Amino acid sequence: MALDYKIIGERLKKARLEKKITQEQLAEQIDVSVAFLSRVERGSSHINLKRLTQVCNILGISEGSILNGASEDSSEYLDADFKNILSKASPDKQKLIYKIAELIVNEN
């Protein structure tokens, strides 16, 4: 499964904003440029695991929550991510996604 760096960036930005930390403050703490951090949050640059761990420690969140979305123990695990993907898809693509998901769920 490939990582979706745009979603990862969106989650990082959301967590940063919830902690009321500016890009400048976070970039300084992890020793990167503000431009790089901005690209990471937009999904146009990739963050390595070392930096991701640093960011997560500063923001008080788990790497898993950034990489996978909500806690796997949550009843709403990945709900927002699925809604986000579906909102961007055409009706025909939504039907295809549904059919694929149905096949996977019903697989024995």
C-alpha positions as CSV (number, residue, x, y, z in Angstrom):
1,M,0.0,0.0,0.0
2,A,1.4,3.3,-1.1
3,L,1.4,6.2,1.3
4,D,-0.8,9.2,0.4
5,Y,1.5,12.1,1.3
6,K,-1.3,14.6,0.7
7,I,-3.4,13.1,3.4
8,I,-0.4,12.7,5.7
9,G,0.4,16.4,5.2
10,E,-3.2,17.4,5.9
11,R,-3.1,15.4,9.1
12,L,0.1,17.0,10.2
13,K,-1.2,20.5,9.5
14,K,-4.4,19.8,11.4
15,A,-2.4,18.5,14.4
16,R,-0.1,21.5,14.2
17,L,-3.0,24.0,14.1
18,E,-4.8,22.2,17.0
19,K,-1.6,22.7,19.1
20,K,-1.5,26.4,18.0
21,I,2.0,26.0,16.6
22,T,3.1,28.0,13.6
23,Q,5.0,26.5,10.7
24,E,7.9,28.7,11.6
25,Q,8.0,27.4,15.2
26,L,7.7,23.7,14.1
27,A,10.2,24.1,11.3
28,E,12.7,25.6,13.8
29,Q,12.2,22.8,16.3
30,I,12.9,20.0,13.7
31,D,15.6,22.0,11.9
32,V,14.0,22.3,8.5
33,S,13.0,25.3,6.4
34,V,9.5,26.7,6.6
35,A,9.3,26.1,2.8
36,F,10.0,22.4,3.3
37,L,7.4,22.1,6.1
38,S,4.9,23.8,3.9
39,R,5.5,21.4,1.0
40,V,5.1,18.5,3.4
41,E,1.8,19.8,4.6
42,R,0.6,20.2,1.0
43,G,1.9,16.6,0.2
44,S,4.4,17.8,-2.4
45,S,7.4,16.8,-0.3
46,H,7.9,13.6,1.6
47,I,8.9,13.5,5.3
48,N,11.2,10.8,6.5
49,L,10.4,8.7,9.6
50,K,13.0,10.4,11.7
51,R,11.4,13.8,11.1
52,L,7.9,12.4,11.4
53,T,8.8,11.0,14.8
54,Q,10.2,14.4,15.8
55,V,7.0,16.2,14.6
56,C,4.7,13.7,16.4
57,N,6.7,14.0,19.6
58,I,6.4,17.8,19.5
59,L,2.7,17.7,18.6
60,G,1.9,14.9,21.2
61,I,0.5,12.5,18.6
62,S,1.4,9.1,17.4
63,E,3.0,8.3,14.1
64,G,0.1,5.9,13.5
65,S,-2.5,8.6,13.7
66,I,-0.7,10.6,11.0
67,L,0.0,7.6,8.8
68,N,-3.3,5.7,9.3
69,G,-5.8,8.4,10.5
70,A,-7.9,7.7,13.5
71,S,-6.9,5.2,16.1
72,E,-7.5,1.7,14.8
73,D,-9.5,1.0,18.0
74,S,-12.0,3.8,17.1
75,S,-15.3,2.9,15.5
76,E,-14.7,5.8,13.1
77,Y,-11.3,4.5,11.9
78,L,-10.6,6.1,8.5
79,D,-14.1,7.4,8.1
80,A,-12.9,10.9,7.3
81,D,-10.3,9.7,4.9
82,F,-12.9,7.6,3.0
83,K,-15.3,10.5,2.9
84,N,-12.5,12.8,1.6
85,I,-11.6,10.3,-1.2
86,L,-15.2,9.7,-2.2
87,S,-15.9,13.4,-2.3
88,K,-13.2,13.8,-4.9
89,A,-14.4,10.9,-7.1
90,S,-16.9,11.1,-9.9
91,P,-20.2,9.1,-9.4
92,D,-18.8,6.3,-11.7
93,K,-15.6,6.1,-9.7
94,Q,-17.6,6.1,-6.4
95,K,-19.5,3.0,-7.7
96,L,-16.3,1.3,-8.6
97,I,-14.8,2.1,-5.2
98,Y,-17.9,0.7,-3.5
99,K,-17.8,-2.5,-5.6
100,I,-14.1,-3.1,-4.8
101,A,-14.7,-2.5,-1.1
102,E,-17.7,-4.8,-1.1
103,L,-15.6,-7.5,-2.8
104,I,-12.8,-7.1,-0.2
105,V,-15.2,-7.1,2.8
106,N,-17.1,-10.2,1.6
107,E,-14.0,-12.1,0.6
108,N,-13.7,-15.5,2.4
